[in-house]
Amino acid sequence: IREDIVLPLPPDHRVARVAGQVPMDAAAFDAARSGIERGLRALTELQDGDGRFSAAATAAASDRPERQVPVSVAITALAYRGFMQSADHAPHPEAAARARAALLAARSPDGTFSGGPLANYVTAVVASALSAAGDPEARRLAGEAVATLAALQWDEGEGITPRADWYGGAGYGSSGRPDLSNTQLMLEALYDAGVSPDEPAVQRALAFVTRTQNLSATNPADWAGDDGGFAY
């Protein structure tokens, strides 16, 4: 066992309440907290009546640029996460409750929060937001969401072996090719939900990440060099 491997700390889903909890002086902390509070107030003014944010917003997967799909669920999840992470010192319970209701209404029977080509992206963002809420129902739903993310991951279920370049990666959904951005979002969701680094889904993802790094010491690909950067 290597002794120089440092495991990540457990996720902390709350913004610091006092300057002593973060590496900054009191004046900088007060300015940051003031900025957060102004941002949250602005979000409450931008929220739609049904609890969503940017209801008309659309985006397309980079591998399917011709297909624009709604992304309001992901944007709403980001806002909800902000409300929950700041609830200790800048509570907005009514706006947060409306956003949560909108998220739960968007849940698909298959466990994703988007059945379209952006399923991994949207579901990962929602899982992180629900993890920030922290109550039993939210934790349960976040757990189900990350299980769905693991099912969307490229592995033996998609007919590829551990030696394949795509193995362990996450794409926008179950059919698109994997990429580093979607894999990062999946890993963030797994971390936020408290999934152990030893879990197979995390280890598979790390195998994919290693194969995207420009580092010949750990990446056997012919193109790998030594600057440590990553390919998309």
Backbone hydrogen bonds in HBPLUS format (Angstrom, degrees):
<---DONOR---> <-ACCEPTOR-->    atom                        ^
c    i                          cat <-CA-CA->   ^        H-A-AA   ^      H-
h    n   atom  resd res      DA  || num        DHA   H-A  angle D-A-AA Bond
n    s   type  num  typ     dist DA aas  dist angle  dist       angle   num
A0015-VAL N   A0085-GLN O   2.70 MM  70  5.53 164.9  1.72 151.0 147.7     1
A0021-GLN N   A0018-VAL O   3.11 MM   3  5.86 166.6  2.13 121.4 125.6     2
A0022-VAL N   A0019-ALA O   3.13 MM   3  5.71 168.5  2.14 120.5 124.1     3
A0024-MET N   A0022-VAL O   2.86 MM   2  5.80 134.8  2.07 109.4  95.7     4
A0029-PHE N   A0025-ASP O   2.94 MM   4  6.16 158.0  1.99 154.9 162.1     5
A0030-ASP N   A0026-ALA O   2.90 MM   4  6.09 161.2  1.94 150.3 154.6     6
A0031-ALA N   A0027-ALA O   3.05 MM   4  6.28 155.7  2.11 145.4 152.0     7
A0032-ALA N   A0028-ALA O   2.92 MM   4  6.16 156.7  1.98 147.4 153.9     8
A0033-ARG N   A0029-PHE O   2.84 MM   4  6.08 163.4  1.87 154.9 159.6     9
A0034-SER N   A0030-ASP O   2.91 MM   4  6.04 154.2  1.98 142.9 150.3    10
A0035-GLY N   A0031-ALA O   2.99 MM   4  6.22 153.0  2.07 143.5 150.6    11
A0036-ILE N   A0032-ALA O   2.96 MM   4  6.28 154.4  2.02 149.9 156.7    12
A0037-GLU N   A0033-ARG O   2.97 MM   4  6.21 162.4  2.00 150.8 155.2    13
A0038-ARG N   A0034-SER O   2.98 MM   4  6.23 155.8  2.04 148.3 154.7    14
A0039-GLY N   A0035-GLY O   2.96 MM   4  6.14 155.3  2.02 144.8 152.0    15
A0040-LEU N   A0036-ILE O   2.92 MM   4  6.21 156.0  1.97 152.3 158.5    16
A0041-ARG N   A0037-GLU O   3.03 MM   4  6.24 156.0  2.09 144.7 151.0    17
A0042-ALA N   A0038-ARG O   2.98 MM   4  6.23 153.5  2.05 145.2 152.6    18
A0043-LEU N   A0039-GLY O   2.97 MM   4  6.29 149.2  2.06 144.1 152.8    19
A0044-THR N   A0040-LEU O   3.10 MM   4  6.45 153.7  2.17 148.4 154.0    20
A0045-GLU N   A0041-ARG O   3.30 MM   4  6.63 142.0  2.45 140.6 150.1    21
A0045-GLU N   A0042-ALA O   3.08 MM   3  5.17 126.6  2.37  96.8 110.8    22
A0046-LEU N   A0042-ALA O   3.06 MM   4  6.35 131.8  2.30 141.8 155.4    23
A0046-LEU N   A0043-LEU O   3.01 MM   3  4.97 131.5  2.25  96.3 110.1    24
A0047-GLN N   A0043-LEU O   3.03 MM   4  6.13 123.4  2.37 148.9 162.2    25
A0048-ASP N   A0052-ARG O   2.81 MM   4  5.32 168.7  1.82 166.8 166.8    26
A0051-GLY N   A0048-ASP O   3.01 MM   3  5.36 161.7  2.04 116.8 119.6    27
A0057-ALA N   A0054-SER O   3.00 MM   3  5.38 166.0  2.02 117.9 122.5    28
A0071-VAL N   A0057-ALA O   3.08 MM  14  5.82 154.7  2.14 134.6 135.4    29
A0059-ALA N   A0069-VAL O   2.91 MM  10  5.56 148.4  2.01 148.7 156.4    30
A0069-VAL N   A0059-ALA O   2.80 MM  10  5.56 164.9  1.82 154.0 155.7    31
A0064-ARG N   A0061-ALA O   2.90 MM   3  5.09 156.6  1.96 108.5 116.4    32
A0067-ARG N   A0064-ARG O   3.12 MM   3  5.90 169.6  2.13 126.7 129.8    33
A0075-ILE N   A0071-VAL O   3.20 MM   4  6.55 164.3  2.23 154.1 158.4    34
A0076-THR N   A0072-SER O   2.80 MM   4  5.93 160.2  1.84 152.7 158.5    35
A0077-ALA N   A0073-VAL O   2.92 MM   4  6.12 149.8  2.01 143.4 151.9    36
A0078-LEU N   A0074-ALA O   3.02 MM   4  6.35 152.7  2.09 148.1 154.7    37
A0079-ALA N   A0075-ILE O   3.09 MM   4  6.42 158.2  2.14 148.8 154.2    38
A0080-TYR N   A0076-THR O   2.85 MM   4  6.08 162.2  1.88 151.5 156.9    39
A0081-ARG N   A0077-ALA O   2.86 MM   4  6.04 156.7  1.91 148.8 155.0    40
A0082-GLY N   A0078-LEU O   3.09 MM   4  6.36 153.3  2.17 142.2 149.1    41
A0083-PHE N   A0079-ALA O   2.98 MM   4  6.36 155.8  2.04 152.3 158.7    42
A0084-MET N   A0080-TYR O   2.95 MM   4  6.22 163.5  1.98 154.1 158.0    43
A0085-GLN N   A0081-ARG O   2.85 MM   4  5.97 163.7  1.88 154.9 159.4    44
A0086-SER N   A0082-GLY O   3.22 MM   4  6.18 139.2  2.40 139.3 148.2    45
A0087-ALA N   A0084-MET O   3.31 MM   3  5.02 168.1  2.32 101.5 104.7    46
A0089-HIS N   A0086-SER O   3.17 MM   3  5.95 145.9  2.29 120.1 127.3    47
A0090-ALA N   A0086-SER O   2.79 MM   4  5.51 148.0  1.89 166.7 175.7    48
A0096-ALA N   A0092-HIS O   2.98 MM   4  6.10 162.9  2.01 159.6 165.3    49
A0097-ALA N   A0093-PRO O   2.88 MM   4  5.96 155.9  1.94 144.5 150.9    50
A0098-ARG N   A0094-GLU O   3.05 MM   4  6.29 157.2  2.10 147.4 152.9    51
A0099-ALA N   A0095-ALA O   3.00 MM   4  6.22 158.7  2.05 147.5 153.5    52
A0100-ARG N   A0096-ALA O   2.90 MM   4  6.11 158.2  1.95 150.2 156.3    53
A0101-ALA N   A0097-ALA O   3.00 MM   4  6.19 159.8  2.04 146.2 151.5    54
A0102-ALA N   A0098-ARG O   3.06 MM   4  6.30 151.8  2.14 144.4 151.8    55
A0103-LEU N   A0099-ALA O   3.00 MM   4  6.32 150.6  2.09 146.8 154.7    56
A0104-LEU N   A0100-ARG O   2.94 MM   4  6.24 167.2  1.95 159.9 162.1    57
A0105-ALA N   A0101-ALA O   3.02 MM   4  6.14 148.2  2.13 141.8 150.4    58
A0106-ALA N   A0103-LEU O   2.98 MM   3  5.20 140.9  2.14 102.0 113.8    59
A0107-ARG N   A0104-LEU O   3.29 MM   3  5.37 166.9  2.31 105.5 109.1    60
A0108-SER N   A0112-THR O   2.84 MM   4  5.46 172.3  1.84 161.7 163.0    61
A0111-GLY N   A0108-SER O   3.00 MM   3  5.53 164.2  2.03 121.9 124.3    62
A0119-ALA N   A0116-GLY O   3.25 MM   3  5.56 142.3  2.40 125.1 122.1    63
A0122-VAL N   A0118-LEU O   2.97 MM   4  6.10 176.2  1.97 173.2 171.9    64
A0123-THR N   A0119-ALA O   2.97 MM   4  5.85 162.9  2.00 146.3 151.9    65
A0120-ASN N   A0172-TYR O   2.57 MM  52  5.00 156.6  1.63 144.6 147.8    66
A0124-ALA N   A0120-ASN O   2.92 MM   4  5.90 156.7  1.98 148.1 154.4    67
A0125-VAL N   A0121-TYR O   3.18 MM   4  6.41 160.0  2.23 148.6 153.3    68
A0126-VAL N   A0122-VAL O   3.01 MM   4  6.27 160.9  2.04 153.5 159.0    69
A0127-ALA N   A0123-THR O   2.88 MM   4  6.03 159.0  1.93 148.0 154.1    70
A0128-SER N   A0124-ALA O   3.10 MM   4  6.35 159.7  2.15 148.7 152.9    71
A0129-ALA N   A0125-VAL O   3.11 MM   4  6.34 153.9  2.18 143.3 150.5    72
A0130-LEU N   A0126-VAL O   2.88 MM   4  6.15 163.1  1.91 159.9 163.6    73
A0131-SER N   A0127-ALA O   2.98 MM   4  6.14 151.8  2.06 145.3 153.3    74
A0132-ALA N   A0128-SER O   3.15 MM   4  6.40 142.4  2.29 139.0 148.2    75
A0132-ALA N   A0129-ALA O   3.12 MM   3  5.16 124.0  2.45  94.4 108.4    76
A0133-ALA N   A0130-LEU O   3.07 MM   3  5.12 131.8  2.31  96.1 109.0    77
A0139-ARG N   A0135-ASP O   2.90 MM   4  6.10 161.7  1.94 162.9 168.9    78
A0140-ARG N   A0136-PRO O   2.93 MM   4  6.14 156.3  1.99 149.3 155.7    79
A0141-LEU N   A0137-GLU O   2.96 MM   4  6.23 166.0  1.98 154.9 158.0    80
A0142-ALA N   A0138-ALA O   2.84 MM   4  5.98 155.3  1.90 148.2 155.8    81
A0143-GLY N   A0139-ARG O   2.89 MM   4  6.05 153.2  1.96 143.7 150.9    82
A0144-GLU N   A0140-ARG O   2.97 MM   4  6.31 153.7  2.04 148.7 155.7    83
A0145-ALA N   A0141-LEU O   2.90 MM   4  6.11 150.6  1.99 143.3 151.9    84
A0146-VAL N   A0142-ALA O   2.95 MM   4  6.24 158.9  1.99 152.9 157.1    85
A0147-ALA N   A0143-GLY O   3.06 MM   4  6.23 146.1  2.17 140.5 149.9    86
A0148-THR N   A0144-GLU O   3.06 MM   4  6.32 146.9  2.17 140.6 149.1    87
A0149-LEU N   A0145-ALA O   2.95 MM   4  6.32 148.6  2.05 143.7 153.0    88
A0150-ALA N   A0146-VAL O   2.96 MM   4  6.21 154.4  2.03 143.7 149.6    89
A0151-ALA N   A0147-ALA O   3.06 MM   4  6.34 144.2  2.20 137.6 147.4    90
A0151-ALA N   A0148-THR O   3.07 MM   3  4.95 117.6  2.48  90.5 106.2    91
A0152-LEU N   A0148-THR O   3.01 MM   4  6.33 136.9  2.20 143.3 154.9    92
A0152-LEU N   A0149-LEU O   3.09 MM   3  5.06 127.5  2.38  94.0 107.8    93
A0153-GLN N   A0150-ALA O   3.23 MM   3  5.09 144.4  2.36  94.1 104.4    94
A0154-TRP N   A0169-GLY O   2.95 MM  15  5.52 175.3  1.95 171.2 171.1    95
A0168-GLY N   A0154-TRP O   2.60 MM  14  5.18 166.9  1.62 161.0 160.3    96
A0158-GLU N   A0155-ASP O   2.96 MM   3  5.60 151.1  2.04 118.0 125.9    97
A0160-ILE N   A0155-ASP O   3.43 MM   5  5.66 168.3  2.44 129.3 128.7    98
A0159-GLY N   A0156-GLU O   2.85 MM   3  4.83 159.1  1.90 106.4 111.3    99
A0164-ALA N   A0161-THR O   3.00 MM   3  5.55 165.9  2.02 121.2 125.8   100
A0167-TYR N   A0164-ALA O   3.12 MM   3  5.34 151.7  2.20 107.0 115.5   101
A0169-GLY N   A0166-TRP O   3.06 MM   3  5.68 165.7  2.09 140.4 143.3   102
A0179-ASP N   A0170-ALA O   3.04 MM   9  6.23 158.5  2.09 141.0 134.7   103
A0183-THR N   A0179-ASP O   3.12 MM   4  6.24 155.1  2.18 146.6 154.3   104
A0180-LEU N   A0232-TYR O   3.16 MM  52  5.11 161.6  2.19 114.7 120.0   105
A0184-GLN N   A0180-LEU O   2.88 MM   4  6.02 151.0  1.97 143.3 150.7   106
A0185-LEU N   A0181-SER O   3.07 MM   4  6.41 156.2  2.12 149.5 155.5   107
A0186-MET N   A0182-ASN O   2.96 MM   4  6.20 156.0  2.02 146.5 153.1   108
A0187-LEU N   A0183-THR O   2.89 MM   4  6.13 163.7  1.92 151.3 155.5   109
A0188-GLU N   A0184-GLN O   2.87 MM   4  6.09 154.6  1.93 148.2 155.5   110
A0189-ALA N   A0185-LEU O   2.98 MM   4  6.22 156.3  2.04 145.4 151.5   111
A0190-LEU N   A0186-MET O   2.94 MM   4  6.26 158.2  1.98 152.8 158.9   112
A0191-TYR N   A0187-LEU O   2.89 MM   4  6.10 160.7  1.93 150.2 155.5   113
A0192-ASP N   A0188-GLU O   2.82 MM   4  6.02 167.3  1.84 152.9 156.6   114
A0193-ALA N   A0189-ALA O   2.98 MM   4  6.11 145.6  2.10 143.3 152.1   115
A0195-VAL N   A0190-LEU O   2.91 MM   5  5.26 160.0  1.95 163.8 157.1   116
A0194-GLY N   A0191-TYR O   2.93 MM   3  5.17 159.5  1.97 110.3 116.1   117
A0199-GLU N   A0196-SER O   3.02 MM   3  5.48 166.1  2.04 116.3 120.9   118
A0202-VAL N   A0199-GLU O   3.06 MM   3  5.52 122.9  2.40 111.5 124.6   119
A0203-GLN N   A0199-GLU O   3.09 MM   4  6.39 165.6  2.11 157.3 161.9   120
A0204-ARG N   A0200-PRO O   2.81 MM   4  5.96 159.0  1.85 155.4 160.6   121
A0205-ALA N   A0201-ALA O   3.08 MM   4  6.22 156.7  2.14 138.9 145.2   122
A0206-LEU N   A0202-VAL O   2.92 MM   4  6.21 152.9  1.99 150.7 158.4   123
A0207-ALA N   A0203-GLN O   3.08 MM   4  6.34 144.3  2.21 140.9 149.9   124
A0207-ALA N   A0204-ARG O   3.15 MM   3  5.14 122.4  2.50  93.4 107.8   125
A0208-PHE N   A0204-ARG O   3.16 MM   4  6.58 152.3  2.24 146.5 153.3   126
A0209-VAL N   A0205-ALA O   2.89 MM   4  6.22 162.6  1.92 153.2 158.2   127
A0210-THR N   A0206-LEU O   2.92 MM   4  6.06 159.4  1.96 145.6 150.7   128
A0211-ARG N   A0207-ALA O   3.21 MM   4  6.46 146.9  2.33 138.9 147.1   129
A0211-ARG N   A0208-PHE O   3.02 MM   3  5.14 120.0  2.39  97.2 112.3   130
A0212-THR N   A0209-VAL O   3.00 MM   3  5.15 151.0  2.09 103.4 112.7   131
A0213-GLN N   A0210-THR O   3.25 MM   3  5.34 157.5  2.31 101.7 108.4   132
A0231-ALA N   A0212-THR O   2.78 MM  19  5.19 153.7  1.85 145.3 154.2   133
A0215-LEU N   A0213-GLN O   2.89 MM   2  5.50 131.6  2.12 105.7  90.9   134
A0214-ASN N   A0229-GLY O   2.61 MM  15  5.18 170.7  1.61 151.4 154.7   135
A0228-GLY N   A0214-ASN O   2.92 MM  14  5.03 149.5  2.02 153.0 144.2   136
A0218-THR N   A0215-LEU O   3.18 MM   3  6.00 152.2  2.26 120.8 126.2   137
A0219-ASN N   A0215-LEU O   2.84 MM   4  5.70 147.3  1.94 154.1 163.1   138
A0216-SER N   A0225-GLY O   2.63 MM   9  5.25 154.8  1.69 173.1 163.7   139
A0224-ALA N   A0221-ALA O   3.19 MM   3  5.50 153.4  2.27 108.7 116.3   140
